[in-house]
């Protein structure tokens, strides 16, 4: 993972007519709703559909869209996740970072996200040989100080025919590269592995996105040391 330079991004315009649910999601998914008390967030989301205090999260049903809010201290919202992205369940990424207005989450592919995140590889969670754990691929990003170290985690859960085919190609590539030394989900995967994985996932859309703090290395809340 590499940090994005503190410049406005020359990013492809990814405009889409917002649906009724996404209009509300655009009000939820903003920087203004990070590091605020639950009660403030719920002025926009309404009451939670579920609360899991032991995990520090609350789930909200916004039309047909599921939003999860996380807290690292039990009191304020540290990150927001849109669990299933679609043309209806989407929001403008320009609400958070310096991309052109109209950069909607449902139009983002891994290739596009990697370009703006200045990353040239993709990571995998249980891509191969993990029958008891969910499979997914991901690209994560942490902004610089000028972005208050904002963090973004993107996923594809490998449920579509296209993403399954991309994963199959990636596994075959790694087996071909490593031969008898191949180990499923190895921590020893190098840039040549992750870079080729991204090549297979260039045109695969994101299925979920989480934005905020306290997700990657450490907590860099706005206003905190």
Secondary structure, DSSP 8 states (H G I E B T S, - for coil): -----SS------------HHHHHHHHHSSGGGSSSBHHHHHHHH-S-SEEEGGGTEEEEEETTEEEEEE-SSSSB--EEEESS--SSS--BGGGTSSS-TT-BGGG-BHHHHHHHTT----EEES-SS-TTS--EEEEEEE--GGGTT-EEEEEE-S-SHHHHHHHHHHHHHHHHHHGGG--TT-TT--HHHHHHHHHHHTT-B-SEEEEESSSSSS---TT--
